[in-house]
Amino acid sequence: MAKAYWISAYRSVSDPAKVAAYAELARPAILAGGGRFLARGGRIEAHEAGIAGRTVIIEFDSFAQATAAYASEAYQKALVVLADGAERDVRIVEGVD
């Protein structure tokens, strides 16, 4: 079964306090859903039309597991806290076998 990757690319952060509050709720929700953080912040080099903003990559054992973690009640509560604190591009991508 192919793994899945949840990629969050931050385009901008308008309220760092909301992002911090979101992270406090999101991290345990994602871990409970089986996610493993592969990259969270750190150095970034953007190319082509990329934006060198905060990027988070989380690995899951399956696409279904990743989408279930995103839809979970705990993660949805984290999104409410984030609200308009950041503009992000969030994708869940199925890996290759």
Salt bridges, closest charged atoms under 4 A:
GLU45 OE2 - HIS47 NE2 2.95
GLU59 OE2 - LYS3 NZ 3.61
GLU59 OE1 - ARG36 NH2 3.22
ASP61 OD1 - ARG36 NH2 2.91
GLU73 OE2 - LYS77 NZ 3.48
ASP84 OD1 - LYS18 NZ 2.57
GLU87 OE2 - ARG11 NH1 3.71
ASP89 OD2 - ARG11 NH2 3.58
ASP89 OD2 - ARG91 NH2 2.95
